[in-house]
Each structure stands twice: as structure tokens, then as C-alpha cells.
Amino acid sequence: MKLSTSLVAVKKITSNAPNSRFLETDINQAAQLILKAGGLINPIIIRRTDITSYEVVDGHFEYYAAVKAREIDPLNGENIPAYIIEPDNEDVLLSQIQALRRREGDNLKEEAIQPASSSSIESQPLQTSSFSEIPDIKNLVEQLEQSLAAILSSKIEESVKTLEANLKSELEAIRDEISQQKTQTTTEAFKPEKIEKFTKTTASNYRKMTVAQLKEVAKELNIPGRAGMKKEQLIAAINQAEAS
């Protein structure tokens, strides 16, 4: 059995590990490096799910980095190198994966136990947040969003109240102005000179009427002796009746 890699289209591969396990900044950085290098130097391990599709067995981070590289540059990120698990090599490949990952875990434990010198600490790059911290970050983001929503709601409510108060004040001012105008108009209408002008105008109108028309007006006013009155008498009687 000879082990060799194959180029497999990224779009034909899926992973059952959520990409939220990995930091987006790390995935983006790895994707850029894949494109710059012209390919992935660490082949992933996959198995067939049917004739034309595969799933990731090992190398989920590399897979998501390749997916991101394909999104950035579909032409150069189309394929990814992979070891395909076949029935004749499945046992040995899975055993090798377990052995390598176990050894990798032991090395990490040894590094954690050994004390680091001050010079080595200064030379180490700043580490990004571990996966265990991601839920805490999400909770913090949710709390910030809730706080921001509460602040915005309070500001909006305050603005609405201020607007309502201003509108109410303006409406009251408009009502007062209209009321004053009505009062002024009524006062002007009932000034003595206005009444006198109205009376004169009415008297002038009566003079334009015929005797028959004046008698009809006198009848409506219930003026006694109207039948024998002349025009001037009728006008005088009508004016007197209206004035009283």
C-alpha cells in the first residue's frame, strides 16, 4: 500500500466540526497564507460519503482555511490536497492520527509544565483567546447589545416625551391666539359705531322696499295698526320694534 495525496475540490468536502471552534482571524490569516504559497502544505484527511463527496476526518482547521481561501480567490483556492481513507488503509491511517494527536497533546502538556524564562516569555508572540473563552466573549457581546438597546430605548422615549411637550405647548399657544382673535372680532362686531352703521344700512334697505313689503315685515314683527300706515310710518314702526 502506497500512501499519496489527491487534489479534491473544496466544494465537495464537508466538516462535522463547527467553524465556531476556531477564531475567524486565524482562519483568515491561514487562508491568505494558502493563497500566497499556492496551496496547503498540510494535507487534510478525508473519507468518502458517496461517490463525489467527502467529509473531514482530521484537519478541520485546514479545511475551513481552504474554504475561506476559495471564497477570496475561487480560481486559486478551488482544490485542496488530502489523504483519502480507503477500506484498505482506514485502520492504519486512523491509528496514525490517534498516535500523532496523542503525542502532540503530550508535548503541549510538557511545555505547560516546564517554567518559561523571562527572555523566552518576551520572545513569544501574543496568544489569541482560547476556544474556551469564546462563550464568555459571546456573553459579553450579548450583554453589551442589551445595554445599548436599553440606552437607545431610554433616549428615544425621552425624545418622544420632549417632542410631545413641545407640540402640546405650541397647540396651546395656537388655541390662545385663535381665542383672542375670536374675542377681538366679536368685540369689533358689537361696537356702537358698528351697530349704528348696521341700523343705518337696515333703514336704508327698508326705504328701498315697497309699502306692501314693509307691511309684510311689520306683520312679522306684530306691529299694530300696520294696515293704515304709510311708508315712513311703517319704517319708523319697524325700526322701533327692532330696537326694542
DOVEX-341148 format. One record per residue (C-alpha): residue in three letters; x, y, z. Coordinates in steps of 0.001 Angstrom, whole numbers. Layout:
# DOVEX-341148
<node rest="ALA" c1="X" c2="Y" c3="Z"/>
...
This chain:
# DOVEX-341148
<node rest="MET" c1="0" c2="0" c3="0"/>
<node rest="LYS" c1="1445" c2="3356" c3="-1066"/>
<node rest="LEU" c1="149" c2="6497" c3="614"/>
<node rest="SER" c1="-276" c2="9509" c3="-1646"/>
<node rest="THR" c1="-2284" c2="12716" c3="-1615"/>
<node rest="SER" c1="-5060" c2="13678" c3="-4001"/>
<node rest="LEU" c1="-6338" c2="17064" c3="-5071"/>
<node rest="VAL" c1="-10001" c2="17295" c3="-4116"/>
<node rest="ALA" c1="-12403" c2="20143" c3="-4851"/>
<node rest="VAL" c1="-13109" c2="22086" c3="-1664"/>
<node rest="LYS" c1="-16804" c2="22331" c3="-2516"/>
<node rest="LYS" c1="-17114" c2="18533" c3="-2409"/>
<node rest="ILE" c1="-15906" c2="18339" c3="1206"/>
<node rest="THR" c1="-17879" c2="18941" c3="4403"/>
<node rest="SER" c1="-16914" c2="19042" c3="8070"/>
<node rest="ASN" c1="-18986" c2="17993" c3="11056"/>
<node rest="ALA" c1="-16932" c2="20299" c3="13296"/>
<node rest="PRO" c1="-18455" c2="23810" c3="13578"/>
<node rest="ASN" c1="-16203" c2="26602" c3="12383"/>
<node rest="SER" c1="-17042" c2="28467" c3="15609"/>
<node rest="ARG" c1="-14384" c2="26270" c3="17242"/>
<node rest="PHE" c1="-11758" c2="28409" c3="15534"/>
<node rest="LEU" c1="-11026" c2="32102" c3="15653"/>
<node rest="GLU" c1="-12054" c2="33897" c3="12478"/>
<node rest="THR" c1="-8840" c2="35914" c3="12476"/>
<node rest="ASP" c1="-6786" c2="32694" c3="12495"/>
<node rest="ILE" c1="-8815" c2="31236" c3="9635"/>
<node rest="ASN" c1="-8449" c2="34423" c3="7562"/>
<node rest="GLN" c1="-4711" c2="34563" c3="8193"/>
<node rest="ALA" c1="-4258" c2="30898" c3="7211"/>
<node rest="ALA" c1="-6364" c2="31439" c3="4070"/>
<node rest="GLN" c1="-4153" c2="34308" c3="2953"/>
<node rest="LEU" c1="-1034" c2="32173" c3="3525"/>
<node rest="ILE" c1="-2546" c2="29320" c3="1484"/>
<node rest="LEU" c1="-3109" c2="31676" c3="-1442"/>
<node rest="LYS" c1="362" c2="33197" c3="-1154"/>
<node rest="ALA" c1="2018" c2="29768" c3="-1032"/>
<node rest="GLY" c1="-100" c2="28475" c3="-3895"/>
<node rest="GLY" c1="-1628" c2="25664" c3="-1843"/>
<node rest="LEU" c1="-1950" c2="23941" c3="1522"/>
<node rest="ILE" c1="1281" c2="22304" c3="2818"/>
<node rest="ASN" c1="-524" c2="20168" c3="5396"/>
<node rest="PRO" c1="-2955" c2="17802" c3="3600"/>
<node rest="ILE" c1="-6171" c2="17023" c3="5431"/>
<node rest="ILE" c1="-7546" c2="13512" c3="5899"/>
<node rest="ILE" c1="-10983" c2="12752" c3="4481"/>
<node rest="ARG" c1="-13268" c2="9808" c3="3820"/>
<node rest="ARG" c1="-15909" c2="9282" c3="1154"/>
<node rest="THR" c1="-19545" c2="9818" c3="1994"/>
<node rest="ASP" c1="-20616" c2="8876" c3="-1538"/>
<node rest="ILE" c1="-19099" c2="8778" c3="-4999"/>
<node rest="THR" c1="-18496" c2="12542" c3="-5329"/>
<node rest="SER" c1="-18484" c2="13876" c3="-1764"/>
<node rest="TYR" c1="-16239" c2="13614" c3="1285"/>
<node rest="GLU" c1="-16119" c2="14510" c3="4975"/>
<node rest="VAL" c1="-13175" c2="15658" c3="7056"/>
<node rest="VAL" c1="-11682" c2="13097" c3="9459"/>
<node rest="ASP" c1="-8705" c2="15190" c3="10555"/>
<node rest="GLY" c1="-7664" c2="18749" c3="9688"/>
<node rest="HIS" c1="-10858" c2="20697" c3="10285"/>
<node rest="PHE" c1="-8993" c2="23971" c3="10760"/>
<node rest="GLU" c1="-7084" c2="23484" c3="7490"/>
<node rest="TYR" c1="-10385" c2="22707" c3="5764"/>
<node rest="TYR" c1="-12048" c2="25933" c3="6949"/>
<node rest="ALA" c1="-8924" c2="27901" c3="5980"/>
<node rest="ALA" c1="-9167" c2="26365" c3="2486"/>
<node rest="VAL" c1="-12880" c2="27258" c3="2313"/>
<node rest="LYS" c1="-12032" c2="30861" c3="3158"/>
<node rest="ALA" c1="-9200" c2="30877" c3="581"/>
<node rest="ARG" c1="-11685" c2="29695" c3="-2055"/>
<node rest="GLU" c1="-14096" c2="32478" c3="-1100"/>
<node rest="ILE" c1="-11290" c2="35030" c3="-1501"/>
<node rest="ASP" c1="-9895" c2="33602" c3="-4755"/>
<node rest="PRO" c1="-12096" c2="30870" c3="-6306"/>
<node rest="LEU" c1="-9595" c2="30143" c3="-9087"/>
<node rest="ASN" c1="-6535" c2="29527" c3="-6914"/>
<node rest="GLY" c1="-8424" c2="28048" c3="-3979"/>
<node rest="GLU" c1="-10512" c2="25537" c3="-5903"/>
<node rest="ASN" c1="-8718" c2="22350" c3="-4774"/>
<node rest="ILE" c1="-7078" c2="21138" c3="-1588"/>
<node rest="PRO" c1="-4537" c2="18283" c3="-1058"/>
<node rest="ALA" c1="-5946" c2="15436" c3="1002"/>
<node rest="TYR" c1="-5328" c2="11845" c3="2067"/>
<node rest="ILE" c1="-8410" c2="9824" c3="1242"/>
<node rest="ILE" c1="-9229" c2="6991" c3="3625"/>
<node rest="GLU" c1="-9989" c2="3859" c3="1680"/>
<node rest="PRO" c1="-11063" c2="458" c3="3025"/>
<node rest="ASP" c1="-7513" c2="-921" c3="2650"/>
<node rest="ASN" c1="-5811" c2="1882" c3="4620"/>
<node rest="GLU" c1="-8519" c2="3034" c3="7031"/>
<node rest="ASP" c1="-7237" c2="1222" c3="10130"/>
<node rest="VAL" c1="-3614" c2="2267" c3="9785"/>
<node rest="LEU" c1="-4461" c2="5921" c3="8968"/>
<node rest="LEU" c1="-6839" c2="6253" c3="11916"/>
<node rest="SER" c1="-4256" c2="4671" c3="14228"/>
<node rest="GLN" c1="-1609" c2="7076" c3="12956"/>
<node rest="ILE" c1="-3907" c2="10035" c3="13543"/>
<node rest="GLN" c1="-4585" c2="8948" c3="17111"/>
<node rest="ALA" c1="-882" c2="8393" c3="17811"/>
<node rest="LEU" c1="167" c2="11754" c3="16378"/>
<node rest="ARG" c1="-2569" c2="13670" c3="18137"/>
<node rest="ARG" c1="-1835" c2="11917" c3="21421"/>
<node rest="ARG" c1="1863" c2="12734" c3="21094"/>
<node rest="GLU" c1="1008" c2="16308" c3="20189"/>
<node rest="GLY" c1="-1109" c2="16559" c3="23351"/>
<node rest="ASP" c1="1756" c2="15157" c3="25466"/>
<node rest="ASN" c1="4170" c2="17753" c3="24068"/>
<node rest="LEU" c1="1742" c2="20546" c3="24890"/>
<node rest="LYS" c1="1442" c2="19243" c3="28461"/>
<node rest="GLU" c1="5235" c2="19103" c3="28851"/>
<node rest="GLU" c1="5560" c2="22693" c3="27590"/>
<node rest="ALA" c1="2920" c2="23804" c3="30061"/>
<node rest="ILE" c1="4725" c2="22120" c3="32988"/>
<node rest="GLN" c1="8211" c2="23487" c3="32188"/>
<node rest="PRO" c1="8780" c2="27012" c3="33612"/>
<node rest="ALA" c1="9494" c2="29621" c3="30992"/>
<node rest="SER" c1="12350" c2="32089" c3="31400"/>
<node rest="SER" c1="11674" c2="35793" c3="31229"/>
<node rest="SER" c1="13546" c2="36061" c3="27920"/>
<node rest="SER" c1="11504" c2="33287" c3="26338"/>
<node rest="ILE" c1="8293" c2="34887" c3="27548"/>
<node rest="GLU" c1="9256" c2="38191" c3="25972"/>
<node rest="SER" c1="10100" c2="36478" c3="22683"/>
<node rest="GLN" c1="6765" c2="34642" c3="22493"/>
<node rest="PRO" c1="4073" c2="36270" c3="20369"/>
<node rest="LEU" c1="831" c2="37409" c3="21949"/>
<node rest="GLN" c1="-1572" c2="34472" c3="22139"/>
<node rest="THR" c1="-5140" c2="34831" c3="20983"/>
<node rest="SER" c1="-8104" c2="33821" c3="23067"/>
<node rest="SER" c1="-8613" c2="30080" c3="23516"/>
<node rest="PHE" c1="-11757" c2="28307" c3="22383"/>
<node rest="SER" c1="-12974" c2="28025" c3="25976"/>
<node rest="GLU" c1="-13126" c2="31830" c3="26166"/>
<node rest="ILE" c1="-15392" c2="32178" c3="23151"/>
<node rest="PRO" c1="-18651" c2="31613" c3="25111"/>
<node rest="ASP" c1="-17561" c2="34315" c3="27584"/>
<node rest="ILE" c1="-16923" c2="36700" c3="24699"/>
<node rest="LYS" c1="-20341" c2="35898" c3="23237"/>
<node rest="ASN" c1="-21989" c2="36560" c3="26602"/>
<node rest="LEU" c1="-20126" c2="39860" c3="26875"/>
<node rest="VAL" c1="-21272" c2="40868" c3="23388"/>
<node rest="GLU" c1="-24867" c2="39955" c3="24235"/>
<node rest="GLN" c1="-24695" c2="41995" c3="27446"/>
<node rest="LEU" c1="-23281" c2="44976" c3="25552"/>
<node rest="GLU" c1="-26029" c2="44672" c3="22942"/>
<node rest="GLN" c1="-28701" c2="44561" c3="25662"/>
<node rest="SER" c1="-27187" c2="47587" c3="27421"/>
<node rest="LEU" c1="-27010" c2="49520" c3="24152"/>
<node rest="ALA" c1="-30618" c2="48621" c3="23339"/>
<node rest="ALA" c1="-31727" c2="49821" c3="26790"/>
<node rest="ILE" c1="-29840" c2="53107" c3="26388"/>
<node rest="LEU" c1="-31282" c2="53709" c3="22915"/>
<node rest="SER" c1="-34798" c2="52892" c3="24141"/>
<node rest="SER" c1="-34412" c2="55361" c3="27027"/>
<node rest="LYS" c1="-33105" c2="58084" c3="24703"/>
<node rest="ILE" c1="-35934" c2="57521" c3="22227"/>
<node rest="GLU" c1="-38555" c2="57618" c3="25000"/>
<node rest="GLU" c1="-37049" c2="60841" c3="26373"/>
<node rest="SER" c1="-37027" c2="62427" c3="22910"/>
<node rest="VAL" c1="-40658" c2="61440" c3="22319"/>
<node rest="LYS" c1="-41720" c2="62960" c3="25644"/>
<node rest="THR" c1="-39864" c2="66192" c3="24852"/>
<node rest="LEU" c1="-41462" c2="66331" c3="21412"/>
<node rest="GLU" c1="-44932" c2="65745" c3="22876"/>
<node rest="ALA" c1="-44399" c2="68518" c3="25445"/>
<node rest="ASN" c1="-43250" c2="70952" c3="22735"/>
<node rest="LEU" c1="-46203" c2="70108" c3="20497"/>
<node rest="LYS" c1="-48633" c2="70491" c3="23400"/>
<node rest="SER" c1="-47167" c2="73892" c3="24234"/>
<node rest="GLU" c1="-47396" c2="75030" c3="20609"/>
<node rest="LEU" c1="-51013" c2="73825" c3="20318"/>
<node rest="GLU" c1="-51984" c2="75710" c3="23477"/>
<node rest="ALA" c1="-50343" c2="78848" c3="22117"/>
<node rest="ILE" c1="-52267" c2="78465" c3="18842"/>
<node rest="ARG" c1="-55563" c2="77951" c3="20736"/>
<node rest="ASP" c1="-54923" c2="81080" c3="22825"/>
<node rest="GLU" c1="-54180" c2="83097" c3="19714"/>
<node rest="ILE" c1="-57341" c2="81868" c3="17957"/>
<node rest="SER" c1="-59421" c2="82604" c3="21081"/>
<node rest="GLN" c1="-58026" c2="86138" c3="21277"/>
<node rest="GLN" c1="-58755" c2="86712" c3="17598"/>
<node rest="LYS" c1="-62358" c2="85485" c3="18060"/>
<node rest="THR" c1="-62859" c2="87751" c3="21088"/>
<node rest="GLN" c1="-61422" c2="90722" c3="19228"/>
<node rest="THR" c1="-63616" c2="90012" c3="16205"/>
<node rest="THR" c1="-66732" c2="89718" c3="18383"/>
<node rest="THR" c1="-65884" c2="92933" c3="20224"/>
<node rest="GLU" c1="-65314" c2="94778" c3="16956"/>
<node rest="ALA" c1="-68609" c2="93497" c3="15578"/>
<node rest="PHE" c1="-70609" c2="94826" c3="18528"/>
<node rest="LYS" c1="-69000" c2="98278" c3="18844"/>
<node rest="PRO" c1="-71584" c2="101164" c3="18896"/>
<node rest="GLU" c1="-70378" c2="102529" c3="15591"/>
<node rest="LYS" c1="-70836" c2="99104" c3="14020"/>
<node rest="ILE" c1="-74375" c2="98842" c3="15385"/>
<node rest="GLU" c1="-75167" c2="102334" c3="14202"/>
<node rest="LYS" c1="-73830" c2="101523" c3="10742"/>
<node rest="PHE" c1="-75889" c2="98339" c3="10691"/>
<node rest="THR" c1="-79006" c2="100241" c3="11763"/>
<node rest="LYS" c1="-78476" c2="102862" c3="9120"/>
<node rest="THR" c1="-77929" c2="100254" c3="6495"/>
<node rest="THR" c1="-81080" c2="98445" c3="7562"/>
<node rest="ALA" c1="-83086" c2="101635" c3="7489"/>
<node rest="SER" c1="-81742" c2="102425" c3="4051"/>
<node rest="ASN" c1="-82787" c2="98971" c3="2891"/>
<node rest="TYR" c1="-86304" c2="99495" c3="4257"/>
<node rest="ARG" c1="-86591" c2="102683" c3="2217"/>
<node rest="LYS" c1="-85933" c2="100647" c3="-907"/>
<node rest="MET" c1="-88880" c2="98365" c3="-121"/>
<node rest="THR" c1="-92416" c2="98890" c3="-1304"/>
<node rest="VAL" c1="-95264" c2="99555" c3="1099"/>
<node rest="ALA" c1="-96513" c2="96003" c3="609"/>
<node rest="GLN" c1="-93105" c2="94578" c3="1502"/>
<node rest="LEU" c1="-92862" c2="96811" c3="4566"/>
<node rest="LYS" c1="-96307" c2="95675" c3="5732"/>
<node rest="GLU" c1="-95125" c2="92068" c3="5499"/>
<node rest="VAL" c1="-92138" c2="92939" c3="7728"/>
<node rest="ALA" c1="-94478" c2="94770" c3="10127"/>
<node rest="LYS" c1="-96742" c2="91724" c3="10174"/>
<node rest="GLU" c1="-93819" c2="89507" c3="11181"/>
<node rest="LEU" c1="-92959" c2="91980" c3="13955"/>
<node rest="ASN" c1="-96636" c2="92038" c3="15027"/>
<node rest="ILE" c1="-96902" c2="95824" c3="14751"/>
<node rest="PRO" c1="-100472" c2="97005" c3="15457"/>
<node rest="GLY" c1="-102207" c2="99419" c3="13064"/>
<node rest="ARG" c1="-99851" c2="98498" c3="10202"/>
<node rest="ALA" c1="-102680" c2="98272" c3="7672"/>
<node rest="GLY" c1="-103324" c2="102033" c3="7725"/>
<node rest="MET" c1="-99708" c2="103177" c3="7935"/>
<node rest="LYS" c1="-97845" c2="104926" c3="5181"/>
<node rest="LYS" c1="-94269" c2="104092" c3="4123"/>
<node rest="GLU" c1="-92471" c2="106440" c3="6531"/>
<node rest="GLN" c1="-94709" c2="105330" c3="9363"/>
<node rest="LEU" c1="-94040" c2="101685" c3="8598"/>
<node rest="ILE" c1="-90252" c2="102245" c3="8522"/>
<node rest="ALA" c1="-90355" c2="104109" c3="11827"/>
<node rest="ALA" c1="-92530" c2="101449" c3="13458"/>
<node rest="ILE" c1="-90320" c2="98635" c3="12193"/>
<node rest="ASN" c1="-87150" c2="100392" c3="13431"/>
<node rest="GLN" c1="-88768" c2="100989" c3="16798"/>
<node rest="ALA" c1="-89884" c2="97358" c3="17069"/>
<node rest="GLU" c1="-86450" c2="96049" c3="16151"/>
<node rest="ALA" c1="-84714" c2="98421" c3="18555"/>
<node rest="SER" c1="-86915" c2="97232" c3="21426"/>
